[in-house]
């Protein structure tokens, strides 16, 4: 299995055209979400400046329409007012990146370093300790899954260099069976599989092949990734980051 990065020409046909901007994200922020976002952008604003936005209940949609005069009318000094207007101009143009555009080893290094993983060695990523649940060989759902996998294997011409669509044939079967078994074991009926789920956060946006979710929360994300394992990890980490941001926003609402 090759671990070299794919060339742009080899994956460009899979890239989504992302039209969402950071402005599209911010317009849905309430006042506290907006303030939290501005804090993280190191705009040299003081607590008194945030307090003005809070007292006037300035949420994302209104914030995007502000001019220097409006900020000044609120009582902001000219320096912060100019900084915020420039920032608004930038985020209205700032397009979110598609997940598939993360495709270089250098970007992988940056992301791994962010999470305190050295270099580009994905084997250093801390793994989950899975909890195993024994399933009897006579389990109806398990046998149904195995029968379906064998049926697919018999119908597919070859598994050599299997493309994403081929891999998804097997992933889908395993996921449907797994969710049905989890529902039975836990008694939790509100667990669902969402296909081609839109995931969008503060840096990236796009669709993921599969998302396991409850009514409000994304539980996990799965992809039928190309054979380039390192780049697959990079893209999946970015997807998980944005899924976390989506869950966090819903929890805080």
C-alpha positions in Angstrom: 0.0 0.0 0.0 1.5 3.3 -1.0 1.9 6.1 1.5 3.0 8.8 -0.9 0.7 11.8 -1.4 -1.6 11.7 -4.3 -1.0 14.2 -7.1 -3.5 16.9 -7.6 -4.5 15.4 -10.9 -5.4 12.1 -9.3 -7.9 13.4 -6.9 -9.1 16.7 -8.4 -12.2 15.0 -9.9 -13.3 14.1 -6.3 -13.0 17.7 -4.9 -16.2 19.5 -4.1 -16.7 23.1 -5.1 -17.1 24.9 -1.8 -19.0 28.2 -2.1 -19.6 28.8 1.6 -17.6 31.6 3.2 -16.8 32.3 6.8 -19.4 35.1 6.6 -22.0 32.4 6.0 -21.0 30.7 9.2 -20.8 33.8 11.4 -24.2 35.1 10.3 -25.8 32.2 12.4 -23.8 33.1 15.5 -25.6 34.5 18.5 -23.9 37.3 20.6 -21.8 35.0 22.8 -20.7 32.8 19.9 -19.6 35.9 18.0 -17.7 37.2 21.0 -16.0 33.8 21.5 -15.0 33.7 17.8 -13.6 37.3 17.9 -11.6 36.5 21.0 -9.8 33.6 19.2 -8.9 35.9 16.2 -6.5 38.0 18.2 -7.8 41.3 17.0 -6.3 43.2 19.9 -9.8 43.9 21.3 -10.3 44.6 25.0 -12.9 43.2 27.3 -14.6 46.6 27.3 -15.1 46.3 23.5 -16.7 42.9 23.8 -18.9 44.2 26.6 -20.3 46.8 24.2 -21.2 44.1 21.7 -22.8 42.1 24.5 -24.8 45.1 25.9 -26.1 45.9 22.4 -26.9 42.2 21.7 -24.9 42.3 18.4 -25.3 38.8 16.8 -23.5 37.5 13.7 -26.0 38.7 11.1 -26.1 42.3 12.3 -22.3 42.3 12.9 -21.6 41.5 9.2 -23.6 44.7 8.2 -21.7 47.0 10.5 -19.6 50.0 9.2 -17.0 52.0 10.9 -19.6 54.7 11.7 -21.9 52.2 13.3 -19.1 50.8 15.5 -18.1 54.3 16.5 -21.8 55.1 17.3 -21.8 52.2 19.7 -18.8 53.7 21.5 -15.9 51.8 20.1 -12.7 53.7 19.7 -11.6 54.4 16.1 -8.8 51.7 16.2 -11.0 48.7 17.1 -13.7 50.1 14.8 -11.4 50.1 11.8 -10.0 46.6 12.7 -13.4 45.1 12.9 -14.5 46.6 9.6 -11.4 45.2 7.9 -12.0 41.9 9.5 -15.7 41.8 8.3 -14.5 42.5 4.7 -12.0 39.6 4.9 -14.4 37.0 6.3 -17.1 37.8 3.7 -14.6 36.7 1.1 -12.9 33.9 3.0 -14.1 30.6 1.5 -14.1 27.5 3.6 -11.7 24.8 2.4 -13.1 21.5 1.0 -11.9 18.5 3.0 -10.5 17.0 -0.1 -8.1 19.9 -0.6 -6.1 18.8 2.4 -3.7 16.5 0.5 0.0 17.1 1.3 2.3 15.6 3.9 3.3 19.1 5.0 -0.3 19.8 5.9 -0.5 16.5 7.8 2.6 17.5 9.8 0.9 20.8 10.8 -2.3 19.1 11.9 -0.5 16.4 13.8 1.7 19.0 15.6 -1.4 20.9 16.5 -2.5 17.8 18.4 1.0 17.1 19.8 1.8 14.2 17.5 5.4 14.4 16.3 6.2 14.5 12.6 4.1 12.6 10.0 3.9 9.2 11.8 0.2 8.5 12.1 1.0 5.4 14.2 1.8 7.9 17.0 -1.9 9.0 17.1 -3.4 7.8 20.4 -5.8 5.0 19.7 -9.2 4.4 21.4 -9.4 1.3 23.7 -12.4 -0.4 22.1 -15.0 -2.2 24.2 -15.8 -5.5 22.7 -19.2 -7.1 22.7 -19.4 -10.7 21.9 -21.8 -11.7 19.1 -23.0 -15.2 18.7 -22.2 -16.9 15.4 -25.9 -17.7 15.0 -26.9 -14.0 15.4 -29.4 -13.2 12.7 -28.1 -9.7 12.0 -24.5 -10.9 11.9 -25.3 -13.7 9.5 -27.3 -11.4 7.3 -24.2 -9.1 7.1 -21.9 -12.0 6.1 -24.3 -13.2 3.5 -24.5 -9.7 1.9 -20.7 -9.4 1.9 -20.3 -12.7 0.2 -23.0 -11.7 -2.3 -21.1 -8.5 -3.1 -17.7 -10.3 -3.4 -19.3 -12.7 -5.9 -20.7 -9.9 -8.0 -17.7 -7.5 -8.1 -15.3 -8.2 -10.9 -12.1 -7.5 -8.9 -10.9 -6.2 -5.6 -7.5 -5.3 -6.9 -7.0 -1.5 -6.6 -10.6 -1.2 -5.5 -11.9 2.4 -5.9 -13.9 4.3 -3.3 -17.3 3.2 -4.6 -16.3 -0.5 -4.3 -15.1 0.0 -0.8 -18.3 1.7 0.2 -20.3 -1.4 -0.9 -18.7 -3.2 2.1 -18.6 -0.3 4.5 -22.3 0.4 4.1 -23.2 -3.2 4.9 -21.1 -3.3 8.0 -22.4 0.0 9.3 -26.1 -0.9 8.8 -25.5 -4.2 10.7 -23.5 -2.5 13.4 -26.1 0.2 14.1 -28.9 -2.4 14.2 -26.9 -4.5 16.8 -26.1 -1.4 18.9 -29.8 -0.4 18.9 -30.7 -3.9 20.1 -28.0 -4.0 22.8 -28.5 -0.5 24.2 -32.2 -0.1 23.6 -31.4 3.3 22.0 -33.5 3.7 18.9 -32.5 7.2 18.0 -29.2 6.2 16.3 -29.0 6.8 12.6 -26.8 6.6 9.6 -26.6 9.7 7.5 -25.2 9.4 4.0 -23.3 12.2 2.3 -23.7 14.4 5.4 -22.8 18.1 5.1 -20.3 19.0 7.8 -19.2 22.6 8.1 -17.2 24.5 10.7 -14.8 27.5 10.9 -12.1 26.3 8.5 -13.4 23.5 6.4 -16.6 22.3 4.8 -17.9 19.4 2.7 -19.7 16.1 2.7 -18.6 13.0 4.5 -19.5 9.5 3.2 -21.1 8.3 6.4 -22.0 9.9 9.7 -23.5 8.1 12.7 -25.6 10.4 14.6 -28.4 10.9 17.2 -31.1 13.4 16.6 -28.8 16.3 17.6 -25.2 15.0 17.8 -22.7 13.6 15.4 -21.2 10.5 17.0 -18.6 9.6 14.4 -17.6 10.0 10.8 -16.5 7.4 8.4 -15.1 7.6 4.9 -14.3 5.3 2.0 -10.9 6.8 1.7 -8.3 6.3 -1.1 -5.4 4.0 -0.5 -3.2 6.9 0.6 -3.6 6.3 4.3 -1.7 9.3 5.5 -3.7 11.8 3.5 -6.9 9.9 4.4 -6.0 10.5 8.1 -5.4 14.2 7.4 -8.8 14.7 5.8 -10.6 12.7 8.4 -9.0 14.8 11.2 -10.3 18.0 9.6 -13.7 16.4 9.3 -13.7 15.4 12.9 -12.6 18.9 14.0 -15.6 20.5 12.2 -18.0 17.8 13.5 -16.8 18.7 17.0 -17.4 22.4 16.4 -20.9 21.6 15.1 -21.7 19.5 18.2 -20.2 22.2 20.5 -22.3 24.9 18.9 -25.5 22.8 19.4 -24.6 22.1 23.0 -24.1 25.7 23.8 -27.3 26.9 22.2 
